[in-house]
Amino acid sequence: MMVVIHVIGSYQIYAMPVFDLIETVLVKKLHFTLGLPLRLISRSVYVAFTMFIAITFPFFGGLLGFFGGFAFAPTTYFLPCIMWLAIYKPKKFSLSWITNWICIVFGVLLMIISPIGGLKQIIIQAKDYKFYS
């Protein structure tokens, strides 16, 4: 159940640029009319395609952890904090300074640990893997 909640949230946040790109290509290059039917069909096809890939590779969760540690941990946890500290320059050891540094350290640790755990999971699951059997 938690996986479903996580996937719904991540689609809403991280797949929006992909949805926009697909709709832009369909409208501008293939001359579809923009509307609810186009959005419903194109987004459903994209979700079905990613679901097919996730079902095809049982170590898909490990891949998400591996690549997510490199891509999403920095952009979600510590790069915004670094930018905020660089822009606003709060007093050292103030509450906002300490909070941002805690998020930076947590994000860097997550960026290091997540790919290691994802790679371990991929190796464990991939050694017994056979396509569609």
Protein Blocks (a to p, Z undefined) as FASTA:
>chain_A
ZZmmmmmmmmmmmmmmmmmmmmmmmmmmnopacdfklmmmmmmmmmmmmmmmmmmpmmlm
mmmmmmmmmmmmmmmmmmmmmmmmmmnopaehiaklmmmmmmmmmmmmmmmmmmmmmmmm
mmmmmmmgcehZZ
